[in-house]
Amino acid sequence: MHLRGVLCRGFRPVSAGEAVERGGRVLHVTFDDAFRSVSLALPVLERLGIPATVFVVTSYADDGRPVAVPELAAERDRHPEHLATMDWDALGALLERGVEIGSHTQTHAHLGQLGDAELTRELRDSRSRCEDELRRPCRYLAYPYGEHDGRVQRAARLAGYRAAFALMSGADARNPYAFPRVDLYGYDGTFRARVKTSVLGGPLSKVLWRLRTRPEPAQRPVAGRGPDAGRD
C-alpha cells in the first residue's frame, strides 16, 4: 500500500497546518471534491494515524449530487455514482472524526480565467458557506485543477485562508498560497508512487508540466500554398 510505503521511508504524519509550517518529510492526506468514496479510506487512515483534509465544492454539498464539470463528463455518464459528493451532514460527521474540511471553491471553476469580482466570490463565499454550515473555521483552500497564479494566490490570502494547496507543478513549498501536493491515483503502481514521493518527484513534475504547456513552434509555410500553409 502506498501510504505504508511512505511511512516506512520516514515520512511523519502531521496536520495540514504543520505540513505548511514545517514542510520536509511530512505526510498529510488530502481529498479534493469531497466524493462519498472518501469514507472508505478513513478507516485505513485512522489505523495508520494519518490526518486528512477534505476539500468541498460548496455548491454540491446541499444535495450531494455528482460533480458536473466538463472534464469529468464521460465518467459522469458512465458511472455517476463514482462522482457523488458528500452533503453537509456527511461532512459534519467527518469533522467529528477529526478530519479537516477546507474549500475547493463554489463551483470548481478555472480560477485564473475569472474576473476579479467573480474570483473573489468563488473564494470568499465558499469559505463563508463552509463556516456557516459546519460551525468551524475554514482555514485551507485547494485550487481546482491545481491552477493558480500570483493574482489567484493574492485573492486566496485576501479571502482569509491560511494556506492554499496546489499540485507539484508551479508550486513552491516556501509559499503558503502555492503549497505543493503529490497527486496519487488508483492506477499508480508501487514504482510510480515511489518516484512521485521521492526527491525527484517535484522536479520531474515541473519539467513535465513545462513540456505540456510549452507552445508549439510555428510551422514553416509551404511554397505555393495559400494562407493555411504549413497547417495540418
C-alpha positions as CSV (number, residue, x, y, z in Angstrom):
1,M,0.0,0.0,0.0
2,H,1.3,3.5,-0.9
3,L,0.8,5.1,2.5
4,R,2.5,2.3,4.4
5,G,5.4,2.6,2.0
6,V,5.7,6.3,2.6
7,L,5.6,5.8,6.4
8,C,8.3,3.2,6.2
9,R,10.5,5.7,4.4
10,G,10.4,8.0,7.3
11,F,7.6,10.4,6.5
12,R,5.9,11.8,9.6
13,P,2.1,12.2,9.8
14,V,1.1,15.8,10.6
15,S,-1.9,18.1,10.4
16,A,-2.4,20.4,7.4
17,G,-1.1,23.4,9.4
18,E,2.0,21.6,10.4
19,A,2.6,20.5,6.8
20,V,2.5,24.1,5.6
21,E,4.5,25.5,8.5
22,R,7.2,22.9,8.8
23,G,7.5,21.1,5.5
24,G,10.1,18.4,5.0
25,R,9.4,14.7,5.2
26,V,5.8,15.0,6.4
27,L,2.6,13.3,5.4
28,H,-0.9,14.7,5.3
29,V,-3.6,13.2,3.0
30,T,-6.0,15.4,1.1
31,F,-9.1,14.6,-0.9
32,D,-10.5,17.1,-3.4
33,D,-14.2,17.3,-4.3
34,A,-15.5,15.5,-1.2
35,F,-16.6,12.4,-3.1
36,R,-18.6,9.9,-0.9
37,S,-16.0,7.3,-1.5
38,V,-13.6,9.2,0.8
39,S,-15.4,7.5,3.7
40,L,-14.0,4.1,2.5
41,A,-10.4,5.4,3.1
42,L,-10.9,6.8,6.5
43,P,-10.6,3.5,8.5
44,V,-7.2,3.0,6.8
45,L,-6.0,6.5,7.7
46,E,-7.2,6.1,11.2
47,R,-5.4,2.8,11.7
48,L,-2.2,4.4,10.4
49,G,-2.6,7.6,12.3
50,I,-2.6,9.8,9.3
51,P,-4.5,13.1,9.4
52,A,-6.6,14.2,6.4
53,T,-8.3,17.2,4.9
54,V,-11.3,17.0,2.6
55,F,-11.9,20.0,0.2
56,V,-15.5,20.5,-0.7
57,V,-17.1,22.3,-3.7
58,T,-19.8,24.0,-1.7
59,S,-22.5,24.2,-4.4
60,Y,-22.7,20.4,-4.4
61,A,-22.9,19.9,-0.7
62,D,-26.6,20.9,-0.4
63,D,-27.7,17.7,-2.1
64,G,-24.6,15.6,-2.7
65,R,-25.1,15.5,-6.4
66,P,-22.3,14.2,-8.7
67,V,-19.6,16.7,-9.7
68,A,-20.6,18.2,-13.1
69,V,-17.6,19.7,-14.7
70,P,-16.8,19.2,-18.4
71,E,-13.5,17.4,-17.7
72,L,-15.5,14.6,-15.9
73,A,-18.5,14.4,-18.3
74,A,-17.6,11.0,-19.7
75,E,-17.1,9.5,-16.2
76,R,-20.3,11.0,-15.0
77,D,-22.2,9.5,-17.9
78,R,-20.8,6.0,-17.3
79,H,-20.6,5.9,-13.5
80,P,-22.4,8.9,-11.9
81,E,-22.2,7.1,-8.5
82,H,-18.4,7.5,-8.6
83,L,-18.7,11.3,-8.6
84,A,-21.4,11.6,-6.0
85,T,-20.4,14.0,-3.3
86,M,-20.9,14.4,0.5
87,D,-23.6,16.7,1.8
88,W,-23.3,18.9,4.8
89,D,-24.4,16.2,7.3
90,A,-21.8,13.8,6.0
91,L,-19.1,16.5,6.1
92,G,-20.1,17.3,9.7
93,A,-19.6,13.6,10.5
94,L,-16.1,13.8,9.1
95,L,-15.3,16.7,11.4
96,E,-16.4,14.6,14.4
97,R,-13.8,12.0,13.3
98,G,-11.0,14.6,13.2
99,V,-11.0,15.4,9.5
100,E,-10.3,19.0,8.5
101,I,-12.8,20.4,6.0
102,G,-11.5,23.0,3.5
103,S,-12.8,24.8,0.4
104,H,-12.5,23.7,-3.2
105,T,-14.4,26.8,-4.2
106,Q,-18.1,27.2,-5.0
107,T,-18.3,25.7,-8.5
108,H,-14.9,24.1,-9.3
109,A,-14.1,26.9,-11.7
110,H,-10.8,27.5,-13.5
111,L,-9.9,30.4,-11.2
112,G,-7.3,32.0,-13.5
113,Q,-10.0,32.5,-16.1
114,L,-12.3,34.5,-13.8
115,G,-12.5,38.3,-13.5
116,D,-11.6,39.8,-10.1
117,A,-15.1,40.1,-8.7
118,E,-16.1,36.5,-9.7
119,L,-12.8,35.1,-8.4
120,T,-13.4,36.9,-5.0
121,R,-16.9,35.4,-4.8
122,E,-15.7,31.8,-5.6
123,L,-13.1,32.1,-2.7
124,R,-14.9,34.2,-0.1
125,D,-18.4,32.8,-0.5
126,S,-17.2,29.1,-0.4
127,R,-15.2,29.8,2.8
128,S,-18.2,31.6,4.4
129,R,-20.6,28.8,3.4
130,C,-18.3,26.1,5.0
131,E,-18.1,28.1,8.2
132,D,-21.8,28.8,8.3
133,E,-22.8,25.1,7.7
134,L,-20.2,23.4,9.8
135,R,-19.6,25.9,12.5
136,R,-15.9,25.5,12.3
137,P,-13.2,27.7,10.7
138,C,-12.4,27.0,7.1
139,R,-8.7,27.6,7.0
140,Y,-7.5,26.0,3.8
141,L,-8.2,26.1,0.1
142,A,-7.3,23.6,-2.7
143,Y,-7.2,25.1,-6.1
144,P,-9.4,23.3,-8.7
145,Y,-7.3,21.6,-11.3
146,G,-4.2,22.7,-9.3
147,E,-4.4,26.0,-11.3
148,H,-3.2,29.3,-9.8
149,D,-1.0,32.3,-10.4
150,G,0.0,35.4,-8.5
151,R,-3.4,37.0,-8.8
152,V,-5.2,33.9,-7.6
153,Q,-2.8,33.5,-4.7
154,R,-3.4,37.1,-3.6
155,A,-7.2,36.6,-3.8
156,A,-6.9,33.4,-1.6
157,R,-4.9,35.4,1.0
158,L,-7.4,38.3,1.0
159,A,-10.3,35.8,1.3
160,G,-9.0,34.8,4.7
161,Y,-7.4,31.4,4.0
162,R,-4.3,30.5,6.0
163,A,-2.9,28.5,3.1
164,A,-3.8,27.2,-0.3
165,F,-2.8,23.8,-1.8
166,A,-1.7,23.3,-5.4
167,L,0.0,20.4,-7.2
168,M,3.7,19.9,-7.7
169,S,3.8,21.8,-11.0
170,G,4.1,25.5,-10.5
171,A,4.2,25.2,-6.7
172,D,6.6,26.5,-4.1
173,A,6.9,25.0,-0.6
174,R,8.1,28.3,0.7
175,N,4.8,30.0,-0.3
176,P,1.8,29.0,1.8
177,Y,-0.5,30.0,-1.1
178,A,1.1,27.7,-3.6
179,F,1.9,24.8,-1.3
180,P,2.7,21.6,-3.3
181,R,1.0,18.2,-3.1
182,V,1.8,14.9,-4.6
183,D,-1.1,13.5,-6.6
184,L,-1.5,9.8,-6.3
185,Y,-4.2,7.8,-8.0
186,G,-5.6,4.2,-8.0
187,Y,-3.7,3.4,-11.2
188,D,-0.3,4.5,-9.8
189,G,1.8,1.4,-9.2
190,T,4.3,1.0,-6.5
191,F,7.2,2.2,-8.6
192,R,5.3,5.2,-9.9
193,A,4.2,6.2,-6.4
194,R,7.7,5.9,-5.0
195,V,9.1,8.1,-7.7
196,K,6.3,10.7,-7.2
197,T,7.1,10.9,-3.4
198,S,10.9,10.9,-3.9
199,V,13.2,13.9,-4.1
200,L,12.9,13.6,-7.9
201,G,9.1,13.8,-7.8
202,G,8.8,17.6,-7.6
203,P,11.4,18.5,-10.2
204,L,10.1,15.8,-12.6
205,S,6.5,17.1,-12.2
206,K,7.6,20.6,-13.0
207,V,9.6,19.5,-16.1
208,L,6.6,17.5,-17.4
209,W,4.3,20.5,-16.7
210,R,6.5,22.8,-18.7
211,L,6.6,20.4,-21.6
212,R,2.8,20.1,-21.6
213,T,2.3,23.9,-21.5
214,R,5.1,24.8,-24.0
215,P,3.6,26.5,-27.1
216,E,4.1,24.6,-30.3
217,P,6.7,26.0,-32.6
218,A,5.4,27.9,-35.6
219,Q,5.2,25.8,-38.8
220,R,7.1,26.9,-41.8
221,P,5.0,28.0,-44.8
222,V,5.0,25.6,-47.7
223,A,5.8,27.3,-51.0
224,G,3.0,27.6,-53.5
225,R,0.2,27.2,-50.9
226,G,-2.3,29.7,-49.5
227,P,-2.7,31.3,-46.1
228,D,-3.1,27.9,-44.4
229,A,0.3,26.8,-45.5
230,G,2.0,24.5,-43.0
231,R,-1.1,23.7,-41.0
232,D,-2.4,20.2,-40.5
